[in-house]
Amino acid sequence: MLEPLYGTPQAHVPPLGPLSPPLIRASTIGQPDAERLRALGSGEAAGEFYQRLGHSNGRAFESLVAGLEGADGAVAFASGMAAISAAMAAHLETGDRVLLAEEVYGGTSAFATTDLPRFGVVVERFSALDLDGLAAALRRPAKLVVFESPINPTLRIVDVRQVVSLARAAGALTMFDGTFAPPPMQRALDLGVDLVMHSASKFFGGHSDLLAGVVAGRHELLQPIEGWRRRTGGVLAPDPAWLLLRSWPTVRLRFEAQQAAALALAETLAGEVGNGTLIGVSYPGLPDHPDRELVRRQMHGGGCVVTLELPSLARARAVLDRLRVFARAPSLGGVESLATLPAFTTHAALTPAQRRAAGIADGLLRLAIGLEGVDVLLADLRQAMRG
């Protein structure tokens, strides 16, 4: 049987020869004869042929992700949005109904609500924190349930197993954005999710120098996604694929260090709430988190994002402007610590009333913790809040 062209987990081999994989930038590969061209072009043979159809650097990265997730395989894309939009589009057709969580990344929401309806797909919203509401929505046929956890930027936790159970009983597939909590922190496929997507630009890249996305799951669900990638051309390019391979050996080390720093920072700042301008701290690893039992059951730690609530958007903006170590930028998962205002970035498309309804205070400051050290980051936050 012909091996699929998307990555599957590969057995470890002892290091021999160059310890860094070769980067192959060639857009096309010369073949020895017409028969080889025919076999590659028809799909009867696997191998290097034309980069849009897959390449060795990309397949090596896909194989690593599949192994980490415990998946049959993975399909890599040029960005996280390319990955999740392809995964949705490949499994939907005119007349299908999608249940999209209110609490999903803004780009996912924009694609689903703006583009899918143009092709006759019905998109309806539900709250991933309201399982009774989801059960009611699933009384009518649905093809796909799309959600995430932890939720950006409120850091609430969704009961993944319960969402999967409800969807499966109704015959719907589940698609999950695991960007905020990659393995080993959270293994979405082990929780029953059908397809898990990551913005690989974040923790898998880890150095704020690439864009990439990846979807992992069972082969039969990945096949239409890989076909969509071939036809639409959103393949991950060789250079960022090579950079991802470079970053891979330190994924676990970086994540563990960042998570430890996030917990220490959150615990310290939680003890300072009410002493000045800080009126709230949210982090899934804190004992007062509203979903602490879910954190205990389905996660290993609280992640690398902390949110601070300040009295107003104006106050949060002033604090952001005074930061000297935290970079003022969206994203997460890199070695650099970042700070952003969801009201200006991830949820800028929402009105203030819509943000409040979603639990996003106007004065919310989102922090993605890097590797500068807890003392350095605390000092920076304290000087910014004193000003």
NUVO-6248 format. One record per residue (C-alpha): residue in one letter; x, y, z. Coordinates in steps of 0.05 Angstrom, whole numbers, plus 5000, padded with zeros to 4 digits. Layout:
# NUVO-6248
+--------+------+------+------+
| residu |    x |    y |    z |
+--------+------+------+------+
|      A |    X |    Y |    Z |
...
+--------+------+------+------+
//
This chain:
# NUVO-6248
+--------+------+------+------+
| residu |    x |    y |    z |
+--------+------+------+------+
|      M | 5000 | 5000 | 5000 |
|      L | 5027 | 5069 | 4982 |
|      E | 5049 | 5109 | 5042 |
|      P | 5009 | 5173 | 5052 |
|      L | 5045 | 5236 | 5034 |
|      Y | 5032 | 5268 | 5101 |
|      G | 5076 | 5253 | 5160 |
|      T | 5067 | 5191 | 5203 |
|      P | 5106 | 5177 | 5267 |
|      Q | 5175 | 5150 | 5252 |
|      A | 5217 | 5103 | 5296 |
|      H | 5277 | 5135 | 5329 |
|      V | 5343 | 5121 | 5295 |
|      P | 5412 | 5132 | 5327 |
|      P | 5445 | 5197 | 5304 |
|      L | 5492 | 5184 | 5246 |
|      G | 5521 | 5234 | 5198 |
|      P | 5499 | 5307 | 5197 |
|      L | 5459 | 5322 | 5261 |
|      S | 5420 | 5377 | 5227 |
|      P | 5374 | 5355 | 5171 |
|      P | 5388 | 5382 | 5102 |
|      L | 5346 | 5441 | 5078 |
|      I | 5321 | 5428 | 5007 |
|      R | 5294 | 5491 | 4975 |
|      A | 5285 | 5463 | 4905 |
|      S | 5215 | 5476 | 4879 |
|      T | 5217 | 5416 | 4833 |
|      I | 5255 | 5351 | 4829 |
|      G | 5285 | 5320 | 4766 |
|      Q | 5265 | 5248 | 4752 |
|      P | 5303 | 5192 | 4716 |
|      D | 5251 | 5175 | 4664 |
|      A | 5179 | 5181 | 4639 |
|      E | 5156 | 5121 | 4680 |
|      R | 5178 | 5153 | 4745 |
|      L | 5143 | 5217 | 4726 |
|      R | 5080 | 5178 | 4711 |
|      A | 5082 | 5140 | 4777 |
|      L | 5093 | 5203 | 4818 |
|      G | 5042 | 5244 | 4779 |
|      S | 4988 | 5191 | 4787 |
|      G | 5002 | 5180 | 4860 |
|      E | 5024 | 5108 | 4850 |
|      A | 5092 | 5123 | 4880 |
|      A | 5113 | 5168 | 4937 |
|      G | 5174 | 5212 | 4933 |
|      E | 5201 | 5281 | 4920 |
|      F | 5164 | 5310 | 4859 |
|      Y | 5140 | 5382 | 4866 |
|      Q | 5142 | 5421 | 4931 |
|      R | 5069 | 5441 | 4932 |
|      L | 5052 | 5367 | 4937 |
|      G | 5097 | 5356 | 4997 |
|      H | 5171 | 5354 | 5013 |
|      S | 5220 | 5320 | 5060 |
|      N | 5228 | 5378 | 5108 |
|      G | 5153 | 5385 | 5116 |
|      R | 5141 | 5310 | 5124 |
|      A | 5196 | 5306 | 5178 |
|      F | 5160 | 5360 | 5218 |
|      E | 5092 | 5327 | 5208 |
|      S | 5120 | 5261 | 5233 |
|      L | 5145 | 5294 | 5297 |
|      V | 5078 | 5326 | 5311 |
|      A | 5041 | 5261 | 5298 |
|      G | 5087 | 5226 | 5347 |
|      L | 5077 | 5279 | 5400 |
|      E | 5002 | 5278 | 5393 |
|      G | 4996 | 5202 | 5388 |
|      A | 4963 | 5211 | 5320 |
|      D | 4962 | 5170 | 5256 |
|      G | 4992 | 5229 | 5220 |
|      A | 4993 | 5305 | 5212 |
|      V | 4987 | 5355 | 5155 |
|      A | 5028 | 5420 | 5158 |
|      F | 5008 | 5487 | 5129 |
|      A | 5037 | 5556 | 5118 |
|      S | 5001 | 5585 | 5179 |
|      G | 4954 | 5566 | 5235 |
|      M | 4895 | 5597 | 5199 |
|      A | 4913 | 5560 | 5135 |
|      A | 4910 | 5495 | 5176 |
|      I | 4844 | 5506 | 5211 |
|      S | 4809 | 5536 | 5151 |
|      A | 4832 | 5477 | 5108 |
|      A | 4810 | 5427 | 5160 |
|      M | 4741 | 5458 | 5163 |
|      A | 4733 | 5467 | 5088 |
|      A | 4756 | 5397 | 5071 |
|      H | 4702 | 5366 | 5114 |
|      L | 4644 | 5411 | 5096 |
|      E | 4597 | 5417 | 5037 |
|      T | 4535 | 5457 | 5019 |
|      G | 4480 | 5446 | 5069 |
|      D | 4524 | 5424 | 5127 |
|      R | 4516 | 5455 | 5195 |
|      V | 4575 | 5476 | 5238 |
|      L | 4571 | 5491 | 5312 |
|      L | 4625 | 5542 | 5327 |
|      A | 4641 | 5560 | 5399 |
|      E | 4633 | 5633 | 5417 |
|      E | 4700 | 5627 | 5452 |
|      V | 4747 | 5614 | 5394 |
|      Y | 4805 | 5652 | 5362 |
|      G | 4781 | 5713 | 5324 |
|      G | 4811 | 5689 | 5258 |
|      T | 4774 | 5623 | 5263 |
|      S | 4710 | 5659 | 5278 |
|      A | 4720 | 5707 | 5219 |
|      F | 4732 | 5651 | 5170 |
|      A | 4674 | 5609 | 5194 |
|      T | 4623 | 5665 | 5196 |
|      T | 4646 | 5704 | 5134 |
|      D | 4669 | 5652 | 5084 |
|      L | 4634 | 5587 | 5100 |
|      P | 4564 | 5615 | 5090 |
|      R | 4583 | 5638 | 5020 |
|      F | 4588 | 5564 | 5002 |
|      G | 4522 | 5545 | 5033 |
|      V | 4549 | 5521 | 5101 |
|      V | 4505 | 5540 | 5161 |
|      V | 4546 | 5566 | 5220 |
|      E | 4514 | 5572 | 5288 |
|      R | 4547 | 5593 | 5354 |
|      F | 4546 | 5560 | 5422 |
|      S | 4582 | 5571 | 5487 |
|      A | 4633 | 5517 | 5502 |
|      L | 4621 | 5532 | 5576 |
|      D | 4547 | 5515 | 5569 |
|      L | 4541 | 5440 | 5557 |
|      D | 4465 | 5442 | 5562 |
|      G | 4463 | 5493 | 5507 |
|      L | 4509 | 5450 | 5464 |
|      A | 4465 | 5389 | 5476 |
|      A | 4404 | 5429 | 5454 |
|      A | 4440 | 5453 | 5391 |
|      L | 4459 | 5381 | 5374 |
|      R | 4387 | 5359 | 5372 |
|      R | 4389 | 5381 | 5299 |
|      P | 4441 | 5349 | 5253 |
|      A | 4510 | 5380 | 5254 |
|      K | 4572 | 5360 | 5216 |
|      L | 4625 | 5394 | 5258 |
|      V | 4636 | 5422 | 5328 |
|      V | 4694 | 5472 | 5333 |
|      F | 4722 | 5495 | 5400 |
|      E | 4786 | 5509 | 5440 |
|      S | 4813 | 5504 | 5511 |
|      P | 4841 | 5541 | 5547 |
|      I | 4799 | 5597 | 5520 |
|      N | 4835 | 5659 | 5494 |
|      P | 4840 | 5707 | 5531 |
|      T | 4796 | 5690 | 5591 |
|      L | 4835 | 5625 | 5605 |
|      R | 4771 | 5588 | 5623 |
|      I | 4775 | 5513 | 5613 |
|      V | 4725 | 5472 | 5572 |
|      D | 4705 | 5401 | 5591 |
|      V | 4734 | 5370 | 5529 |
|      R | 4710 | 5299 | 5542 |
|      Q | 4639 | 5322 | 5552 |
|      V | 4638 | 5364 | 5488 |
|      V | 4666 | 5304 | 5450 |
|      S | 4615 | 5257 | 5481 |
|      L | 4556 | 5302 | 5462 |
|      A | 4583 | 5312 | 5391 |
|      R | 4597 | 5238 | 5380 |
|      A | 4528 | 5217 | 5404 |
|      A | 4499 | 5266 | 5353 |
|      G | 4544 | 5241 | 5296 |
|      A | 4586 | 5305 | 5292 |
|      L | 4662 | 5310 | 5285 |
|      T | 4701 | 5352 | 5335 |
|      M | 4756 | 5400 | 5314 |
|      F | 4798 | 5429 | 5370 |
|      D | 4848 | 5486 | 5372 |
|      G | 4903 | 5463 | 5419 |
|      T | 4951 | 5522 | 5408 |
|      F | 4948 | 5547 | 5480 |
|      A | 4962 | 5478 | 5509 |
|      P | 5004 | 5432 | 5466 |
|      P | 5028 | 5364 | 5491 |
|      P | 5053 | 5346 | 5541 |
|      M | 5008 | 5397 | 5576 |
|      Q | 4945 | 5371 | 5542 |
|      R | 4934 | 5314 | 5494 |
|      A | 4869 | 5330 | 5459 |
|      L | 4866 | 5266 | 5418 |
|      D | 4871 | 5226 | 5482 |
|      L | 4811 | 5265 | 5507 |
|      G | 4772 | 5240 | 5446 |
|      V | 4778 | 5299 | 5398 |
|      D | 4776 | 5278 | 5324 |
|      L | 4823 | 5331 | 5297 |
|      V | 4871 | 5377 | 5335 |
|      M | 4901 | 5440 | 5304 |
|      H | 4961 | 5480 | 5327 |
|      S | 4989 | 5546 | 5305 |
|      A | 5060 | 5519 | 5300 |
|      S | 5085 | 5591 | 5299 |
|      K | 5077 | 5589 | 5375 |
|      F | 5108 | 5536 | 5419 |
|      F | 5132 | 5489 | 5364 |
|      G | 5170 | 5546 | 5331 |
|      G | 5187 | 5580 | 5396 |
|      H | 5230 | 5637 | 5370 |
|      S | 5181 | 5685 | 5337 |
|      D | 5214 | 5675 | 5269 |
|      L | 5165 | 5633 | 5229 |
|      L | 5092 | 5622 | 5210 |
|      A | 5064 | 5551 | 5207 |
|      G | 5003 | 5509 | 5224 |
|      V | 4989 | 5435 | 5231 |
|      V | 4929 | 5389 | 5238 |
|      A | 4936 | 5319 | 5270 |
|      G | 4888 | 5260 | 5275 |
|      R | 4867 | 5196 | 5241 |
|      H | 4888 | 5181 | 5170 |
|      E | 4817 | 5177 | 5143 |
|      L | 4803 | 5248 | 5169 |
|      L | 4870 | 5275 | 5145 |
|      Q | 4864 | 5250 | 5073 |
|      P | 4813 | 5302 | 5051 |
|      I | 4853 | 5356 | 5087 |
|      E | 4917 | 5336 | 5051 |
|      G | 4878 | 5336 | 4985 |
|      W | 4852 | 5406 | 4999 |
|      R | 4923 | 5429 | 5013 |
|      R | 4947 | 5401 | 4947 |
|      R | 4892 | 5435 | 4908 |
|      T | 4895 | 5503 | 4943 |
|      G | 4971 | 5508 | 4954 |
|      G | 4976 | 5524 | 5028 |
|      V | 5034 | 5476 | 5041 |
|      L | 5086 | 5494 | 5093 |
|      A | 5149 | 5518 | 5056 |
|      P | 5216 | 5483 | 5066 |
|      D | 5250 | 5540 | 5104 |
|      P | 5200 | 5546 | 5161 |
|      A | 5195 | 5470 | 5163 |
|      W | 5270 | 5467 | 5173 |
|      L | 5266 | 5520 | 5228 |
|      L | 5213 | 5478 | 5263 |
|      L | 5259 | 5418 | 5260 |
|      R | 5313 | 5461 | 5291 |
|      S | 5266 | 5482 | 5348 |
|      W | 5237 | 5413 | 5362 |
|      P | 5290 | 5386 | 5411 |
|      T | 5277 | 5443 | 5459 |
|      V | 5200 | 5445 | 5456 |
|      R | 5191 | 5408 | 5522 |
|      L | 5247 | 5444 | 5558 |
|      R | 5222 | 5512 | 5536 |
|      F | 5150 | 5497 | 5553 |
|      E | 5166 | 5470 | 5622 |
|      A | 5209 | 5531 | 5639 |
|      Q | 5157 | 5580 | 5613 |
|      Q | 5101 | 5545 | 5650 |
|      A | 5140 | 5545 | 5715 |
|      A | 5153 | 5619 | 5706 |
|      A | 5080 | 5634 | 5690 |
|      L | 5057 | 5598 | 5753 |
|      A | 5108 | 5634 | 5797 |
|      L | 5090 | 5701 | 5768 |
|      A | 5015 | 5689 | 5774 |
|      E | 5021 | 5666 | 5847 |
|      T | 5062 | 5727 | 5865 |
|      L | 5016 | 5777 | 5831 |
|      A | 4953 | 5744 | 5859 |
|      G | 4980 | 5762 | 5927 |
|      E | 4985 | 5835 | 5906 |
|      V | 4913 | 5843 | 5881 |
|      G | 4880 | 5902 | 5914 |
|      N | 4945 | 5934 | 5936 |
|      G | 4947 | 5982 | 5877 |
|      T | 4918 | 5984 | 5808 |
|      L | 4915 | 5908 | 5799 |
|      I | 4844 | 5882 | 5810 |
|      G | 4850 | 5811 | 5785 |
|      V | 4897 | 5755 | 5761 |
|      S | 4875 | 5695 | 5721 |
|      Y | 4917 | 5633 | 5709 |
|      P | 4893 | 5561 | 5704 |
|      G | 4945 | 5537 | 5754 |
|      L | 4919 | 5581 | 5811 |
|      P | 4877 | 5547 | 5866 |
|      D | 4820 | 5598 | 5858 |
|      H | 4811 | 5586 | 5783 |
|      P | 4737 | 5571 | 5769 |
|      D | 4754 | 5509 | 5729 |
|      R | 4809 | 5481 | 5774 |
|      E | 4778 | 5411 | 5774 |
|      L | 4780 | 5409 | 5698 |
|      V | 4851 | 5434 | 5699 |
|      R | 4869 | 5376 | 5745 |
|      R | 4833 | 5324 | 5703 |
|      Q | 4854 | 5341 | 5632 |
|      M | 4917 | 5384 | 5636 |
|      H | 4987 | 5379 | 5664 |
|      G | 4999 | 5449 | 5689 |
|      G | 4968 | 5516 | 5675 |
|      G | 5004 | 5537 | 5612 |
|      C | 5045 | 5598 | 5596 |
|      V | 4993 | 5654 | 5592 |
|      V | 4972 | 5699 | 5650 |
|      T | 4920 | 5754 | 5647 |
|      L | 4917 | 5815 | 5691 |
|      E | 4855 | 5857 | 5701 |
|      L | 4865 | 5932 | 5710 |
|      P | 4811 | 5983 | 5726 |
|      S | 4800 | 6007 | 5655 |
|      L | 4823 | 6003 | 5583 |
|      A | 4859 | 6070 | 5592 |
|      R | 4896 | 6044 | 5652 |
|      A | 4915 | 5979 | 5618 |
|      R | 4939 | 6018 | 5558 |
|      A | 4983 | 6062 | 5602 |
|      V | 5013 | 6000 | 5636 |
|      L | 5027 | 5968 | 5569 |
|      D | 5062 | 6030 | 5544 |
|      R | 5109 | 6031 | 5604 |
|      L | 5133 | 5959 | 5598 |
|      R | 5208 | 5954 | 5584 |
|      V | 5220 | 5879 | 5581 |
|      F | 5154 | 5851 | 5555 |
|      A | 5148 | 5864 | 5481 |
|      R | 5082 | 5897 | 5460 |
|      A | 5059 | 5844 | 5411 |
|      P | 5006 | 5791 | 5401 |
|      S | 5023 | 5716 | 5398 |
|      L | 5053 | 5669 | 5450 |
|      G | 5100 | 5610 | 5457 |
|      G | 5165 | 5645 | 5440 |
|      V | 5226 | 5654 | 5484 |
|      E | 5207 | 5728 | 5490 |
|      S | 5153 | 5751 | 5538 |
|      L | 5096 | 5788 | 5503 |
|      A | 5041 | 5833 | 5528 |
|      T | 4979 | 5853 | 5490 |
|      L | 4910 | 5883 | 5500 |
|      P | 4855 | 5836 | 5473 |
|      A | 4812 | 5897 | 5462 |
|      F | 4862 | 5922 | 5410 |
|      T | 4885 | 5856 | 5380 |
|      T | 4854 | 5787 | 5387 |
|      H | 4784 | 5813 | 5401 |
|      A | 4786 | 5882 | 5368 |
|      A | 4729 | 5863 | 5322 |
|      L | 4681 | 5858 | 5382 |
|      T | 4645 | 5917 | 5412 |
|      P | 4658 | 5933 | 5485 |
|      A | 4590 | 5902 | 5502 |
|      Q | 4607 | 5838 | 5464 |
|      R | 4674 | 5833 | 5499 |
|      R | 4642 | 5841 | 5567 |
|      A | 4590 | 5787 | 5548 |
|      A | 4648 | 5741 | 5532 |
|      G | 4680 | 5755 | 5599 |
|      I | 4735 | 5800 | 5571 |
|      A | 4743 | 5861 | 5614 |
|      D | 4763 | 5926 | 5579 |
|      G | 4823 | 5930 | 5624 |
|      L | 4848 | 5859 | 5610 |
|      L | 4923 | 5853 | 5596 |
|      R | 4946 | 5786 | 5567 |
|      L | 5017 | 5763 | 5583 |
|      A | 5053 | 5707 | 5546 |
|      I | 5111 | 5686 | 5589 |
|      G | 5180 | 5674 | 5559 |
|      L | 5248 | 5657 | 5587 |
|      E | 5274 | 5723 | 5615 |
|      G | 5265 | 5700 | 5688 |
|      V | 5209 | 5712 | 5738 |
|      D | 5246 | 5766 | 5778 |
|      V | 5259 | 5806 | 5714 |
|      L | 5187 | 5801 | 5691 |
|      L | 5158 | 5818 | 5759 |
|      A | 5202 | 5879 | 5764 |
|      D | 5179 | 5902 | 5696 |
|      L | 5105 | 5894 | 5712 |
|      R | 5112 | 5928 | 5780 |
|      Q | 5147 | 5989 | 5752 |
|      A | 5095 | 5994 | 5696 |
|      M | 5037 | 5990 | 5745 |
|      R | 5068 | 6041 | 5793 |
|      G | 5073 | 6095 | 5741 |
+--------+------+------+------+
//
